[in-house]
């Protein structure tokens, strides 16, 4: 029974380490004229992070939708703080 519990704990920790990141954000500019909101979904596999997001901004002249994707790589991690590079692309509709 003890071996089964240890194996179950290891399996659970392996699946929890393979999690997706889901983010909801809200934006407002300094002048208070533009509001925005967005969603982002990301995943990290072997130190390489992938993320896609969509944001919507409300202007008086109309709305602006921004679709973006990014890839990141973490070079060094010291005491829980990572240093890496990120490349991204976005499309304004």
C-alpha positions in Angstrom: 0.0 0.0 0.0 2.9 2.4 0.8 4.4 1.8 -2.6 1.1 2.5 -4.3 0.7 5.8 -2.4 4.2 6.9 -3.4 3.6 6.0 -7.0 0.3 7.9 -7.0 2.0 11.0 -5.5 4.7 10.9 -8.2 2.1 10.5 -11.0 0.0 13.4 -9.6 3.1 15.7 -9.3 4.1 14.8 -12.9 0.6 15.7 -14.3 0.5 18.9 -12.2 3.9 20.0 -13.5 2.4 19.7 -17.0 -0.1 22.5 -16.5 -1.5 25.2 -18.9 -1.5 28.9 -17.9 -4.7 30.7 -18.5 -4.8 34.5 -17.9 -7.5 37.1 -17.9 -6.5 40.7 -18.0 -8.0 44.2 -17.9 -6.5 47.4 -19.2 -7.1 51.1 -18.8 -4.9 53.9 -20.1 -3.6 56.8 -18.0 -6.1 59.2 -19.5 -9.0 56.9 -18.8 -10.2 57.1 -22.4 -9.5 53.5 -23.5 -10.6 50.3 -21.8 -9.4 46.8 -22.8 -9.6 43.2 -21.8 -7.9 40.0 -22.9 -7.4 36.3 -22.6 -4.1 34.4 -22.8 -3.3 30.7 -22.9 0.3 29.4 -22.5 2.3 26.3 -21.9 5.9 25.6 -21.0 7.6 22.4 -22.3 11.3 21.7 -21.4 12.1 25.3 -20.7 10.4 26.6 -23.9 7.2 28.6 -23.4 4.4 29.1 -25.9 1.6 31.6 -25.5 -1.3 32.9 -27.6 -3.5 35.8 -26.6 -6.3 38.0 -27.8 -7.0 41.5 -26.5 -9.8 44.0 -27.3 -9.6 47.7 -26.8 -12.6 50.1 -26.9 -11.9 53.4 -28.6 -14.4 56.1 -29.4 -13.8 55.6 -33.1 -14.3 51.8 -32.8 -12.8 48.7 -31.4 -9.4 47.3 -31.9 -8.7 43.5 -31.6 -5.1 42.4 -31.1 -4.1 38.7 -31.7 -0.6 37.7 -30.7 1.6 34.7 -30.2 5.0 34.3 -28.5 7.8 31.8 -27.9 10.2 32.2 -25.0 13.3 30.3 -23.8 14.7 30.5 -20.3 18.5 30.4 -20.2 19.2 30.6 -16.5 17.1 30.2 -13.3 18.5 31.3 -10.0 16.5 31.2 -6.7 13.2 31.1 -8.7 14.1 34.0 -11.0 14.6 33.2 -14.6 16.5 35.0 -17.4 15.5 34.3 -20.9 14.6 35.6 -24.4 11.2 36.0 -26.0 10.0 36.4 -29.6 6.5 37.4 -30.5 4.2 38.5 -33.3 0.9 40.3 -33.2 -1.9 41.2 -35.7 -4.1 44.2 -35.2 -7.6 43.9 -36.7 
